[in-house]
Amino acid sequence: MLRSLSEDWNSLRMLIENTKDVNTYPLEELNRILIMYELNNAETKEKTRRSKEDMKEPPKRQIVLKSTNDEGSSNTNMSDEELDNLVLLVKKWRGFRNNRRF
């Protein structure tokens, strides 16, 4: 049974072969150890995957401006935050336009 395990299980297989007499080792005990090892391995892989996701860069902040269909509206109705967002958007657009090369 131990010889049929894939290479992922080599460390456990070698440990069992070197510490126990495999010829007299109970099959139920071996099965229990293999199941515990597999569950522990799955938990470790899941923790690794989660930590990699946590290390990813957070999503970039996007600016959304409200639009109005009112032809009579003016910029004086804009809040300070909306005006700051508009200024930031224009600066970014100018920077993009200036960095383009033809």
C-alpha positions as CSV (number, residue, x, y, z in Angstrom):
1,M,0.0,0.0,0.0
2,L,2.8,2.5,0.9
3,R,4.6,1.8,-2.4
4,S,1.5,2.8,-4.4
5,L,1.5,6.3,-3.0
6,S,2.5,9.2,-5.2
7,E,5.7,11.3,-4.7
8,D,3.7,13.9,-2.7
9,W,3.5,11.3,0.0
10,N,7.3,10.3,0.0
11,S,8.1,12.1,3.3
12,L,5.3,10.3,5.2
13,R,6.1,7.0,3.5
14,M,9.7,7.2,4.5
15,L,8.9,8.1,8.0
16,I,6.5,5.1,8.4
17,E,9.0,2.7,6.8
18,N,11.8,3.9,9.0
19,T,10.0,3.9,12.3
20,K,7.5,1.0,12.1
21,D,7.7,-2.6,11.1
22,V,5.5,-2.3,8.0
23,N,5.0,-6.1,7.8
24,T,3.2,-6.2,11.1
25,Y,1.7,-2.7,11.1
26,P,-2.2,-2.8,11.3
27,L,-3.9,-1.7,8.1
28,E,-6.5,0.4,10.0
29,E,-3.8,2.4,11.8
30,L,-2.0,3.0,8.5
31,N,-5.2,4.1,6.9
32,R,-5.9,6.5,9.8
33,I,-2.5,8.1,9.5
34,L,-2.8,8.6,5.8
35,I,-6.2,10.2,6.2
36,M,-4.9,12.6,8.9
37,Y,-1.9,13.5,6.7
38,E,-4.1,14.2,3.7
39,L,-6.5,16.4,5.8
40,N,-3.5,18.3,7.3
41,N,-2.0,18.8,3.8
42,A,-5.3,20.1,2.5
43,E,-5.5,22.6,5.4
44,T,-2.0,23.8,4.8
45,K,-2.6,24.3,1.1
46,E,-5.8,26.3,1.8
47,K,-3.9,28.5,4.3
48,T,-1.2,29.1,1.7
49,R,-3.8,30.0,-0.9
50,R,-5.5,32.4,1.5
51,S,-2.2,34.1,2.5
52,K,-1.4,34.6,-1.2
53,E,-4.8,36.2,-1.8
54,D,-4.3,38.5,1.2
55,M,-1.0,39.6,-0.1
56,K,-2.5,40.8,-3.4
57,E,-2.7,44.5,-4.0
58,P,-6.1,46.0,-3.0
59,P,-8.2,47.3,-5.8
60,K,-7.4,50.7,-7.1
61,R,-9.7,53.6,-6.1
62,Q,-11.8,54.8,-9.0
63,I,-13.3,58.2,-9.3
64,V,-17.0,58.5,-10.2
65,L,-18.5,61.8,-11.1
66,K,-22.2,62.4,-11.1
67,S,-23.7,63.6,-14.4
68,T,-26.8,65.8,-14.7
69,N,-29.1,66.3,-17.7
70,D,-30.0,69.8,-16.5
71,E,-28.8,72.3,-19.0
72,G,-29.1,75.1,-16.4
73,S,-26.9,73.5,-13.8
74,S,-23.6,75.2,-13.0
75,N,-20.3,74.2,-11.3
76,T,-21.3,76.3,-8.3
77,N,-23.6,73.5,-7.2
78,M,-20.8,71.0,-6.9
79,S,-19.6,70.0,-3.4
80,D,-16.0,70.5,-2.5
81,E,-15.4,66.7,-2.7
82,E,-16.9,66.6,-6.2
83,L,-14.8,69.5,-7.3
84,D,-11.6,67.9,-5.9
85,N,-12.5,64.7,-7.8
86,L,-12.9,66.7,-11.0
87,V,-9.6,68.4,-10.5
88,L,-7.9,65.1,-9.9
89,L,-9.5,63.6,-13.0
90,V,-8.3,66.5,-15.2
91,K,-4.8,66.2,-13.8
92,K,-4.7,62.5,-14.5
93,W,-6.0,63.1,-18.0
94,R,-3.4,65.7,-18.7
95,G,-0.7,63.4,-17.5
96,F,-1.9,60.6,-19.7
97,R,-2.1,62.9,-22.7
98,N,1.4,64.3,-22.1
99,N,2.9,60.8,-21.8
100,R,1.4,59.5,-25.0
101,R,3.9,59.1,-27.8
102,F,3.0,58.8,-31.4
